[in-house]
Amino acid sequence: MAQLQDFASGARSNAVMSPIAKALSPDDLAKVATYYANISAPFLPLKAAVQTLVKRGEQLATLGDESKQLQSCNNCHGPGGAGEPPMIPYLAGQYAHYTAFELQMWKRGYRKNSPEAMLQVAKKLDDQDIQAVAAYFQQVLGSQAATMPKE
């Protein structure tokens, strides 16, 4: 629900989602969110990542990077990126392309929601680190992604 509200308010921008969300009433937003939260759809197979990339992603996710003054992803998103829906989304099992794209959107200032947290983190990540974090979280519980809590 929060993501749809962010698309509707302009806090989050997407050429496809923003106009759709803006056209929905608050009641319709709630219905759409409920519908998608309750469907059980199959996950597409996850492509294996380069292990050195996954290892760097694991370091960033679990320990952070002191040289960049970067806390670990798990500090906010929980152990293994399990999240605390609906406020803190899960990362475990997310497609790497999606995670990398969203980190780039924060880094470039296109995402306006959670600027006090994610914008500050994304600015400290270079492109290789973004790919690493995305690769790592894609394979964390990737085979069990269907059991993760829904947002």
LINHU-V910960 format. One line per field, one symbol per residue. phi: phi as a letter, one per 20 degrees, with the letter a starting at -180 (. if undefined). Layout:
phi = ???
This chain:
phi = .fffffffenfccbgefgffffeefgffgfffffgffdeddfefgeffdffffffffffffednbffdldffffgdengmmfmcgefdffdfnffggfffffffffgeneedflffdffffffeeegfffffffffffeflgfdgfeffee
